[in-house]
């Protein structure tokens, strides 16, 4: 069977499963809608958390980033994995004991202020919409390539799917749907890795295959280093980022992870604090399966891409190249007129490729904004995982399986983020501030209307992405680091932290991060083109600036809190209470 038929079958079966679960797990109360009734088992919650955490960025983009950045891409592995450990150990148990299932609710009650709650809601919306825009676009890309539909139609289909299991089931429907999506995405990620590792190195375990040897006895990484240097790239295993920037990016990703509202809320879906700890450990195990495999997939894909495409005549390139060319995610311009694809170091063109409907003398899609460098090939890093099975000539069902996995990863995270958005509006704004006497039925209706509006806005971001959205999806972590993390960590461990300090820190932190992000990613402030790296403040890239903004947030929070009255006694007692492990009082009395 063809790839397209296999894709229709596998995507159809998985979607039918998601819809069935959503109907079975319909939410009948606000508790079921917000936290799945608080009765999810640690195992199921661990799998759901892993699916929520591993978005299209993890499934599609991370291996692509590592594939093109080499050693420098390791910051994403360290930051995202380390951040989850930080969240599981340092925040989740305390927040679970505090008993507030949204970040704005925790901040509003801990800082005894609706102003603090409102600021937190605004921050949650900024972080979540920045993050979800990339998920919806990822869904559109997968549908566009594998189901042969327009990319915008793909986004609309994704919106409809998320709407069904989020609108009907809320957190209850999303949780059990995410359990299924984890199974699909991890199977889809690992199967091609097993195939390609065996094919290239004779070792079926990809983590070992990456460090293994190829047919001629050369180590795979040594071979890739040689290919890189021959084409004018830096060695794959050598980094170019400064030590400070590596540290800043890693820390920003870590603390941003710990402040992501859609992950934090998962720890309220289990019955007890002990179960929250168990589910955190299990989730880390499930996440590690994908995160330890991604570098291997990056190495396999990079090696195969160079060997398949570099210095190859266009008429001899495999069919996968021409298929992906139609999506605009891969392109070439025959600058020297020899009919061969010359892939060397340097930008192939200025910005994204812009096509005409005509093809050149040798069949290449003409690019209207070609660069002066010798490189003729443009490759969007996001295609590496999706195209990898095709490049390696794996069976059609494996190629289709990857499409189903990519959709599962994007949809699971999109659903979690959209629920955070709707909860922030229905619970933290309407219930807590605007209309405290609203009935449970009314609140549930408000939550569903909010999620409907949020899906429409997210879909519009996917169909009409602002020029900078694709570049700043990873910066959602920087935004979370700059706004939420200090307010949460100081709220747990600093009794003296008050509402004036928390609000001041959040406002300054997220404003500073937004300014830097817009200035250096879009160039809208100051110049028309994004600013060059040599103008970065303190030598810090936009991806790492969340660390600077977070430090500024902490300093302002602490200074302002010390210059203003302390929190009420009852708030200080609550902070003391949540830091004491359950059962500690009984143990110490004997």
Secondary structure, DSSP 8 states (H G I E B T S, - for coil): --HHHHHHHHHHHHHHHHHHHHHHT---SHHHHHHGGG-B-HHHHHHHHHHHHS-HIIIIIIHHHHHHHGGGGHHHHHHHHHHHHHIIIIIIHHHHHHT--SHHHHHHHHTT-HHHHHHHHHHHHHHHHHHHHHHHHHHHHHHHHHS---HHHHHHHHHHHHHHHHHHHHHHHHHHHHHHHHHHHHHHHHHHHHHHHHHHHS-S-HHHHTTSB-TTS-BHHHHHHHHHHHTT---TT---S-HHHHHHHHHHHHHHHHT-HHHHGGGGSBSSHHHHHHHHHHHHHHHHHHHHHHHHHHHHHHHHHHHHHTTEEGGGS-HHHHHHHTTTSEEE--SSSSSEE---SS-SBSSS--EEEEE-TTS-EEETTB-SSS--EEE-TTHHHHHHHHHTT--HHHHHHHHHHHHHHHHHHHHHHHHHHHHIIIIIIIIIII-TT--HHHHHHHHHHHHHHHHHHHHHHHHS--TTHHHHSTTHHHHHIIIIIHHHHHHHH-TT--HHHHHHHHHHHHHHHHHHHHHHHT-TTTSSS---GGGSGGG--TTTHHHHHHHHHHHHHHHHHHHS----HHHHHHHHHHTS-TTHHHHHT-
